[in-house]
Amino acid sequence: MRSCGRSETVSVVVLVLLATSLPLLDGARVFGGGRVVGRIRERRLERIRQRQLLPAAPPEEDFYSDFAADFTDDEVPEADAREVPTAVNDRGNGSSTTEASKNGDDYVMDPEDMVDEERRPPLPIPVLRPNARRSVFEEKILFRFYHDGNLTKMTTLSDDDRLLNGTECSPDERFAIIVHGWRENCYEVPWVADLRENLRKYRGGCIACVDYSAFSSGGYGGLVGRFRDIRDVILHFLQQLRYEGVQFERLYMFGFSFGAQLSLDVGNQIGSNELEAIDTCDMAGPGFDSDRMFKQRNFLSAAKNVQCIHTSIDKGTKFPNKCHQNWRMGVCGFRQAAAGPPPLGSHGLCPVFYNLAFKYQFLAQPKPPECVAVGELANYPRNYRMGYMEDRRSEVRGELFALTSDVYPYTVFTNPYNFFEYF
């Protein structure tokens, strides 16, 4: 009995001690925890104070550093982007082809020229807040205006002047924007001059060519790293045109290769099918096909009609099914019988075909048996043709095939699968 009484007494004492010690332990934990939280808070405030002592970074600097290659002073071309070629005709066209466009370098991706991180999804408009990095591009990207076949103005977004001042262009005219490709420019490349003349003759209105050759004359990987910077300048240019009265529903864009990707991404940033039309030639594949966001994206809202023409598999995209009309020229859109040394390989022939289509007909035909469809095949009316001159584009959606030959003007009038279809 005594032992039982002792054990009960001990148990009661232990319980009393535990009950009295718990608040003390709680207080110690709270007190100690408070000290730790206080120290963390002090360090955080100290870091904030240190940041405040540093020069403020541009609002979007961190965002762009994730996407683009680091831009150093050594990479900025010394030559002014406004410099006019030595020999120019009365319309401002260069009389010779640039040496860079003559070489046959492939689209080599130099990992040192660009950041490997994946591009982020596009930001909604407006995204064009003041940005120190973009100001470099705004000073170097040149916009050349043409009216009635004459060069009327060369300007940049950094100029303190309205874009349309001195261009002879009226805001209520039809507008056409041309965006060249890698290692090209607006004044020496033959297809650009031919397209300007075709648009003057068959479309009229004002024509502007986006000359970003100050950044496109170097390595391809570095150019891909600057894609968004160049894209944003073009987007700002279009927004400024709209501010000055240009109607987007009367604005047409054409882009080749890297310029095709720029045109389509600008159209997607604007969205809602606001632009009149975008036509592209062999949009660049290297640097884009491997991007997860590009694989998931289409361009069906980039303009009321988006026509994409494909002629090569090595330099062009491997995803030829992103537009309203997806033309696959020649051998399944992979290569052309007329391909020769650069710059007129299968890739470089695309804008040549497009210019010829103003006068000659590249007619749609049934899918050749050797080609594999990667999208829905289009239903098209008789004599449906590739290019700007076709006025029934709103009726046609999907993949289209057109044969090409190795003889100028590279058209094939006879359909071997149904000879009577075009008569």
Secondary structure, DSSP 8 states (H G I E B T S, - for coil): -HHHHHHHHHHHHHHHHHHHHHHHHHHHHHHHHHHHHHHHHHHHHHHHHHHHHS----TTHHHHHHHS----GGGS-SS-TT---SSB-TTS-BSS--HHHHS-------GGGS--S-------S------HHHHHHHHH-EEEEEETTEEEEEE-TTSSS-TTTTS---TTS-EEEEE--TT--SSS-HHHHHHHHHHHHHT-SEEEEEE-HHHHSS-HHHHHHTHHHHHHHHHHHHHHHHHTT--GGGEEEEEETHHHHHHHHHHHHH-TT-SSEEEEES-B-TTTTT-HHHHH---TTSSS-EEEEE--SSSB-S---SSSEEEEETBTTTB-TT--STTSSTTTHHHHHHHHTTTS--B-B---TT---SS-B----TT-BSSTT-S-GGG--EEEEE-B-SSTT-B----TT-GGGG-
